[in-house]
Amino acid sequence: MKRFIFILLSNLFFLSVINAQQVTNLTATANNDTIQVSCTLETDVLCSLQLQYSENNGLTWNDCKTIQGDISDQASGEKNIYWNCLKDNVLMGNFIFKIILHTTSISTVPQKEKEPLKNAPKPTQQMEKQQSSGHFMILPGCSFGNILSYSFMAGYMKKWGGYVKIKSSFGSKDKNATKGDVEDAFFNGNSKKGRFSVYAGTVGQLHPNICMYAGIGYGNKWLQWETVNSEQIEIASGTYSGIDSEIGVLFKIKMFTLGGGFNCLIGQGHKNGEGNISVGVIF
């Protein structure tokens, strides 16, 4: 059972309003994709608790929507709220939490805390069955330029992460081909061409449903033409290797992910740009 470290507001949050309502001792722990936020409520009227989170040290706040626990019509006591961030399309990160109180006119005296909702996950039981707080991504795809090639991308991320990727056209070439160029012989129109690259890079979450990735690697490209005498000539202007960098964006739709990007192979005075598309999953 994993734990996640959160940044909490100093001591933590408390909110003072009329009728002396306040929240103290705010703490948060995470088990997989469910976060338990606990606090002490002091009030003389019934209150509803609204949980919010911030990913930028309190500059902006967002509501936690998929929550269970001690939420509505609460009297004084220890309170627990459970937030499933994955169902809100929010990947684990460094969060700050605050609780906003909404009071009613019904007076009450401090009483023993209510039990969490029956469906609220318990830290030592249901949480262990949920997914890891980190997320794996698998995206097969293809690249299009003057050569069609196929790729496979795999990575791991929370708010940020890394990935590796391999790309190949699965073409074969004649290892005994003679090096030359287009003016060196008469050709019959038959040709062989291929592409291969490997990458490693970083991926980060810009928005709950949008991630950006960037990587660098090494690749090659080759081109062979067949002469009228059935000999293979490796065309120098179409055969080279070098640094291959890429950048792209991933759009997450529930578990499925659509990707689009661009890469450029640069080597030996040549450049070759390609577009990339991919479809996969983040789980």
C-alpha beads as a LAMMPS data file, in Angstrom:
LAMMPS data file: protein, C-alpha beads

283 atoms
282 bonds

1 atom types
1 bond types

-500.0 500.0 xlo xhi
-500.0 500.0 ylo yhi
-500.0 500.0 zlo zhi

Masses

1 110.0

Atoms # bond

1 1 1 0.000 0.000 0.000
2 1 1 1.630 3.183 -1.178
3 1 1 1.521 6.578 0.424
4 1 1 1.736 9.896 -1.334
5 1 1 3.323 13.075 0.006
6 1 1 1.145 16.182 -0.142
7 1 1 1.926 19.832 0.410
8 1 1 -0.539 21.077 3.023
9 1 1 -1.319 24.617 3.990
10 1 1 0.182 25.716 7.212
11 1 1 -1.433 23.903 10.103
12 1 1 -3.401 23.270 8.171
13 1 1 -6.505 24.900 6.798
14 1 1 -9.080 26.381 9.051
15 1 1 -12.021 28.575 8.166
16 1 1 -13.713 30.822 10.714
17 1 1 -17.217 31.989 10.004
18 1 1 -20.139 33.202 12.059
19 1 1 -21.412 30.836 14.707
20 1 1 -17.781 29.779 15.351
21 1 1 -17.345 27.127 12.674
22 1 1 -13.791 26.072 11.970
23 1 1 -11.748 23.262 10.484
24 1 1 -8.430 22.235 12.031
25 1 1 -5.924 19.371 11.861
26 1 1 -6.290 18.910 8.107
27 1 1 -4.253 15.958 6.844
28 1 1 -4.208 13.982 3.601
29 1 1 -2.955 10.524 2.664
30 1 1 -3.176 8.637 -0.618
31 1 1 -3.605 4.976 -1.356
32 1 1 -3.464 4.323 -5.092
33 1 1 -6.006 6.635 -6.781
34 1 1 -8.074 7.416 -3.670
35 1 1 -7.065 10.266 -1.381
36 1 1 -8.318 10.441 2.214
37 1 1 -8.603 13.968 3.633
38 1 1 -9.184 14.087 7.408
39 1 1 -9.947 17.036 9.663
40 1 1 -11.520 18.148 12.924
41 1 1 -14.759 20.136 12.616
42 1 1 -15.903 22.467 15.391
43 1 1 -19.382 23.913 14.909
44 1 1 -22.628 24.675 16.723
45 1 1 -24.791 24.266 13.604
46 1 1 -24.897 21.563 10.965
47 1 1 -22.393 22.090 8.108
48 1 1 -21.760 20.672 4.656
49 1 1 -18.098 20.237 3.689
50 1 1 -16.807 21.208 0.251
51 1 1 -13.341 19.851 -0.637
52 1 1 -11.088 21.736 -3.084
53 1 1 -7.550 21.132 -4.353
54 1 1 -4.808 23.250 -5.910
55 1 1 -1.843 22.134 -8.032
56 1 1 -0.111 25.547 -8.067
57 1 1 0.317 26.410 -4.378
58 1 1 -3.089 28.029 -4.043
59 1 1 -3.141 30.299 -7.108
60 1 1 -6.220 28.530 -8.454
61 1 1 -8.614 26.043 -6.850
62 1 1 -10.742 23.219 -8.266
63 1 1 -13.587 21.247 -6.725
64 1 1 -13.062 17.583 -5.874
65 1 1 -16.138 16.107 -7.560
66 1 1 -16.016 12.347 -7.033
67 1 1 -16.073 12.312 -3.223
68 1 1 -17.628 10.233 -0.453
69 1 1 -17.595 10.306 3.326
70 1 1 -18.565 12.965 5.868
71 1 1 -19.924 15.633 3.543
72 1 1 -23.501 16.770 4.243
73 1 1 -25.164 17.921 7.505
74 1 1 -22.149 17.359 9.745
75 1 1 -21.851 18.205 13.426
76 1 1 -18.603 18.637 15.368
77 1 1 -16.129 15.784 15.338
78 1 1 -13.474 14.019 13.299
79 1 1 -14.314 13.955 9.592
80 1 1 -13.051 11.934 6.635
81 1 1 -13.588 12.672 2.952
82 1 1 -12.495 10.278 0.195
83 1 1 -11.662 11.618 -3.274
84 1 1 -11.138 9.381 -6.318
85 1 1 -8.952 11.681 -8.399
86 1 1 -8.711 9.284 -11.364
87 1 1 -12.475 9.440 -11.907
88 1 1 -12.092 13.232 -12.063
89 1 1 -9.365 12.777 -14.725
90 1 1 -6.714 14.145 -12.347
91 1 1 -3.385 12.339 -12.121
92 1 1 -1.519 12.218 -8.826
93 1 1 0.582 15.293 -8.085
94 1 1 1.587 17.693 -5.317
95 1 1 -1.752 18.983 -4.056
96 1 1 -2.864 21.549 -1.513
97 1 1 -6.320 20.968 -0.037
98 1 1 -8.812 23.219 1.658
99 1 1 -12.298 22.669 3.061
100 1 1 -15.062 25.238 2.689
101 1 1 -17.964 25.092 5.150
102 1 1 -21.590 25.713 4.162
103 1 1 -23.775 26.144 7.242
104 1 1 -27.472 25.574 7.896
105 1 1 -29.721 27.174 10.497
106 1 1 -30.134 23.913 12.404
107 1 1 -28.430 24.149 15.773
108 1 1 -26.698 21.161 17.282
109 1 1 -24.280 20.217 20.015
110 1 1 -20.936 18.479 19.401
111 1 1 -21.533 14.815 18.765
112 1 1 -19.647 11.727 17.800
113 1 1 -18.613 11.689 14.184
114 1 1 -20.831 9.931 11.688
115 1 1 -19.551 6.813 9.998
116 1 1 -18.335 7.320 6.398
117 1 1 -20.718 6.294 3.658
118 1 1 -20.966 2.559 3.186
119 1 1 -19.423 2.869 -0.269
120 1 1 -16.459 4.968 0.947
121 1 1 -13.198 3.037 0.403
122 1 1 -11.375 2.014 3.573
123 1 1 -7.633 2.696 3.578
124 1 1 -6.615 -0.894 4.256
125 1 1 -9.190 -2.685 2.105
126 1 1 -10.664 -1.378 -1.133
127 1 1 -7.767 1.000 -1.754
128 1 1 -5.427 -1.906 -2.240
129 1 1 -7.579 -3.085 -5.155
130 1 1 -7.396 0.186 -7.013
131 1 1 -4.787 1.163 -9.583
132 1 1 -1.356 2.484 -8.735
133 1 1 -0.933 6.189 -8.082
134 1 1 1.374 6.185 -11.093
135 1 1 0.119 5.446 -14.583
136 1 1 1.523 3.320 -17.394
137 1 1 1.054 4.356 -20.999
138 1 1 1.230 2.202 -24.124
139 1 1 0.809 3.807 -27.553
140 1 1 1.350 2.037 -30.870
141 1 1 1.398 4.405 -33.834
142 1 1 2.742 5.238 -37.262
143 1 1 4.848 7.943 -38.893
144 1 1 4.309 9.386 -42.311
145 1 1 6.718 11.261 -44.569
146 1 1 8.433 9.867 -47.621
147 1 1 8.575 6.506 -45.771
148 1 1 5.734 4.908 -43.808
149 1 1 7.006 3.485 -40.523
150 1 1 5.461 2.080 -37.363
151 1 1 6.206 2.880 -33.734
152 1 1 5.648 1.609 -30.206
153 1 1 5.812 3.982 -27.223
154 1 1 5.758 2.913 -23.562
155 1 1 6.122 5.028 -20.436
156 1 1 5.259 5.677 -16.806
157 1 1 4.071 8.924 -15.250
158 1 1 2.418 10.671 -12.335
159 1 1 2.387 14.411 -12.913
160 1 1 5.631 13.913 -14.864
161 1 1 7.278 10.793 -16.175
162 1 1 9.379 9.267 -18.895
163 1 1 9.012 7.094 -21.968
164 1 1 10.920 5.061 -24.530
165 1 1 9.958 4.569 -28.148
166 1 1 11.061 2.491 -31.122
167 1 1 10.214 3.164 -34.765
168 1 1 10.806 0.980 -37.819
169 1 1 9.604 0.610 -41.394
170 1 1 10.413 -3.118 -41.252
171 1 1 12.127 -2.850 -44.630
172 1 1 15.103 -4.942 -45.719
173 1 1 18.092 -3.836 -47.753
174 1 1 20.871 -5.476 -49.725
175 1 1 23.999 -5.434 -47.558
176 1 1 26.147 -5.932 -50.674
177 1 1 24.782 -2.818 -52.412
178 1 1 27.318 -0.496 -54.043
179 1 1 27.492 3.045 -52.683
180 1 1 26.696 5.649 -55.282
181 1 1 24.196 8.290 -56.366
182 1 1 21.488 8.883 -58.930
183 1 1 23.877 9.832 -61.739
184 1 1 26.069 6.746 -61.373
185 1 1 23.939 4.266 -63.334
186 1 1 20.734 3.621 -65.258
187 1 1 17.938 2.424 -63.031
188 1 1 14.924 0.225 -63.759
189 1 1 12.533 1.937 -61.318
190 1 1 12.714 -0.631 -58.502
191 1 1 13.853 0.624 -55.123
192 1 1 14.195 -0.311 -51.458
193 1 1 13.951 2.172 -48.611
194 1 1 13.767 1.965 -44.854
195 1 1 13.709 3.800 -41.563
196 1 1 14.687 3.014 -37.951
197 1 1 14.911 5.137 -34.765
198 1 1 14.949 4.767 -30.986
199 1 1 13.947 7.543 -28.548
200 1 1 13.835 8.363 -24.847
201 1 1 12.129 11.391 -23.365
202 1 1 9.888 12.992 -20.781
203 1 1 6.106 13.356 -20.587
204 1 1 4.143 15.740 -18.391
205 1 1 0.534 16.609 -17.615
206 1 1 -0.527 20.091 -18.761
207 1 1 -4.226 19.531 -18.028
208 1 1 -6.218 16.596 -16.613
209 1 1 -6.821 15.414 -20.182
210 1 1 -3.765 16.789 -22.003
211 1 1 -0.130 15.671 -21.768
212 1 1 2.931 16.822 -23.690
213 1 1 6.002 14.748 -24.523
214 1 1 9.456 15.504 -25.910
215 1 1 12.320 13.144 -26.623
216 1 1 15.590 12.657 -28.430
217 1 1 17.161 9.613 -29.985
218 1 1 19.229 8.172 -32.777
219 1 1 17.966 7.035 -36.171
220 1 1 18.833 6.206 -39.741
221 1 1 17.264 6.286 -43.169
222 1 1 18.361 4.424 -46.256
223 1 1 17.509 4.229 -49.964
224 1 1 18.619 1.707 -52.603
225 1 1 17.813 1.686 -56.303
226 1 1 18.103 -1.216 -58.693
227 1 1 20.005 -0.750 -61.984
228 1 1 19.054 -2.166 -65.367
229 1 1 21.689 -4.820 -64.662
230 1 1 19.823 -5.859 -61.465
231 1 1 22.510 -4.410 -59.209
232 1 1 21.669 -2.485 -56.048
233 1 1 23.046 1.043 -55.617
234 1 1 22.805 2.656 -52.181
235 1 1 21.883 6.274 -52.882
236 1 1 24.107 8.567 -50.781
237 1 1 21.678 11.496 -50.778
238 1 1 18.950 9.262 -49.331
239 1 1 21.043 7.290 -46.858
240 1 1 22.224 8.823 -43.602
241 1 1 22.000 8.564 -39.804
242 1 1 22.032 11.039 -36.930
243 1 1 20.132 12.713 -34.096
244 1 1 16.362 12.249 -34.188
245 1 1 14.301 14.543 -31.917
246 1 1 10.535 14.634 -31.459
247 1 1 7.744 16.538 -29.715
248 1 1 4.038 15.846 -29.411
249 1 1 0.758 16.060 -27.501
250 1 1 -1.424 13.342 -25.964
251 1 1 -5.179 13.751 -25.494
252 1 1 -6.659 11.500 -22.809
253 1 1 -10.264 10.327 -23.146
254 1 1 -10.941 8.188 -20.063
255 1 1 -8.498 5.266 -20.442
256 1 1 -7.851 5.873 -24.133
257 1 1 -5.243 8.261 -25.479
258 1 1 -4.817 9.906 -28.889
259 1 1 -1.405 11.299 -29.794
260 1 1 0.041 13.524 -32.473
261 1 1 3.567 14.800 -32.959
262 1 1 6.480 15.653 -35.207
263 1 1 10.063 14.402 -35.425
264 1 1 13.108 15.423 -37.446
265 1 1 16.127 13.262 -38.301
266 1 1 19.276 15.339 -38.864
267 1 1 22.532 13.801 -40.029
268 1 1 25.396 14.215 -42.495
269 1 1 23.941 17.405 -43.963
270 1 1 20.451 15.972 -44.495
271 1 1 17.110 16.514 -42.761
272 1 1 13.983 14.380 -42.773
273 1 1 10.774 15.492 -41.021
274 1 1 7.867 13.192 -40.248
275 1 1 4.425 13.435 -38.701
276 1 1 3.362 10.945 -36.039
277 1 1 -0.033 9.686 -34.882
278 1 1 -0.766 7.120 -32.162
279 1 1 -3.669 5.517 -30.322
280 1 1 -3.245 3.764 -27.000
281 1 1 -4.121 3.650 -23.329
282 1 1 -3.032 5.184 -20.032
283 1 1 -3.871 2.888 -17.109

Bonds

1 1 1 2
2 1 2 3
3 1 3 4
4 1 4 5
5 1 5 6
6 1 6 7
7 1 7 8
8 1 8 9
9 1 9 10
10 1 10 11
11 1 11 12
12 1 12 13
13 1 13 14
14 1 14 15
15 1 15 16
16 1 16 17
17 1 17 18
18 1 18 19
19 1 19 20
20 1 20 21
21 1 21 22
22 1 22 23
23 1 23 24
24 1 24 25
25 1 25 26
26 1 26 27
27 1 27 28
28 1 28 29
29 1 29 30
30 1 30 31
31 1 31 32
32 1 32 33
33 1 33 34
34 1 34 35
35 1 35 36
36 1 36 37
37 1 37 38
38 1 38 39
39 1 39 40
40 1 40 41
41 1 41 42
42 1 42 43
43 1 43 44
44 1 44 45
45 1 45 46
46 1 46 47
47 1 47 48
48 1 48 49
49 1 49 50
50 1 50 51
51 1 51 52
52 1 52 53
53 1 53 54
54 1 54 55
55 1 55 56
56 1 56 57
57 1 57 58
58 1 58 59
59 1 59 60
60 1 60 61
61 1 61 62
62 1 62 63
63 1 63 64
64 1 64 65
65 1 65 66
66 1 66 67
67 1 67 68
68 1 68 69
69 1 69 70
70 1 70 71
71 1 71 72
72 1 72 73
73 1 73 74
74 1 74 75
75 1 75 76
76 1 76 77
77 1 77 78
78 1 78 79
79 1 79 80
80 1 80 81
81 1 81 82
82 1 82 83
83 1 83 84
84 1 84 85
85 1 85 86
86 1 86 87
87 1 87 88
88 1 88 89
89 1 89 90
90 1 90 91
91 1 91 92
92 1 92 93
93 1 93 94
94 1 94 95
95 1 95 96
96 1 96 97
97 1 97 98
98 1 98 99
99 1 99 100
100 1 100 101
101 1 101 102
102 1 102 103
103 1 103 104
104 1 104 105
105 1 105 106
106 1 106 107
107 1 107 108
108 1 108 109
109 1 109 110
110 1 110 111
111 1 111 112
112 1 112 113
113 1 113 114
114 1 114 115
115 1 115 116
116 1 116 117
117 1 117 118
118 1 118 119
119 1 119 120
120 1 120 121
121 1 121 122
122 1 122 123
123 1 123 124
124 1 124 125
125 1 125 126
126 1 126 127
127 1 127 128
128 1 128 129
129 1 129 130
130 1 130 131
131 1 131 132
132 1 132 133
133 1 133 134
134 1 134 135
135 1 135 136
136 1 136 137
137 1 137 138
138 1 138 139
139 1 139 140
140 1 140 141
141 1 141 142
142 1 142 143
143 1 143 144
144 1 144 145
145 1 145 146
146 1 146 147
147 1 147 148
148 1 148 149
149 1 149 150
150 1 150 151
151 1 151 152
152 1 152 153
153 1 153 154
154 1 154 155
155 1 155 156
156 1 156 157
157 1 157 158
158 1 158 159
159 1 159 160
160 1 160 161
161 1 161 162
162 1 162 163
163 1 163 164
164 1 164 165
165 1 165 166
166 1 166 167
167 1 167 168
168 1 168 169
169 1 169 170
170 1 170 171
171 1 171 172
172 1 172 173
173 1 173 174
174 1 174 175
175 1 175 176
176 1 176 177
177 1 177 178
178 1 178 179
179 1 179 180
180 1 180 181
181 1 181 182
182 1 182 183
183 1 183 184
184 1 184 185
185 1 185 186
186 1 186 187
187 1 187 188
188 1 188 189
189 1 189 190
190 1 190 191
191 1 191 192
192 1 192 193
193 1 193 194
194 1 194 195
195 1 195 196
196 1 196 197
197 1 197 198
198 1 198 199
199 1 199 200
200 1 200 201
201 1 201 202
202 1 202 203
203 1 203 204
204 1 204 205
205 1 205 206
206 1 206 207
207 1 207 208
208 1 208 209
209 1 209 210
210 1 210 211
211 1 211 212
212 1 212 213
213 1 213 214
214 1 214 215
215 1 215 216
216 1 216 217
217 1 217 218
218 1 218 219
219 1 219 220
220 1 220 221
221 1 221 222
222 1 222 223
223 1 223 224
224 1 224 225
225 1 225 226
226 1 226 227
227 1 227 228
228 1 228 229
229 1 229 230
230 1 230 231
231 1 231 232
232 1 232 233
233 1 233 234
234 1 234 235
235 1 235 236
236 1 236 237
237 1 237 238
238 1 238 239
239 1 239 240
240 1 240 241
241 1 241 242
242 1 242 243
243 1 243 244
244 1 244 245
245 1 245 246
246 1 246 247
247 1 247 248
248 1 248 249
249 1 249 250
250 1 250 251
251 1 251 252
252 1 252 253
253 1 253 254
254 1 254 255
255 1 255 256
256 1 256 257
257 1 257 258
258 1 258 259
259 1 259 260
260 1 260 261
261 1 261 262
262 1 262 263
263 1 263 264
264 1 264 265
265 1 265 266
266 1 266 267
267 1 267 268
268 1 268 269
269 1 269 270
270 1 270 271
271 1 271 272
272 1 272 273
273 1 273 274
274 1 274 275
275 1 275 276
276 1 276 277
277 1 277 278
278 1 278 279
279 1 279 280
280 1 280 281
281 1 281 282
282 1 282 283
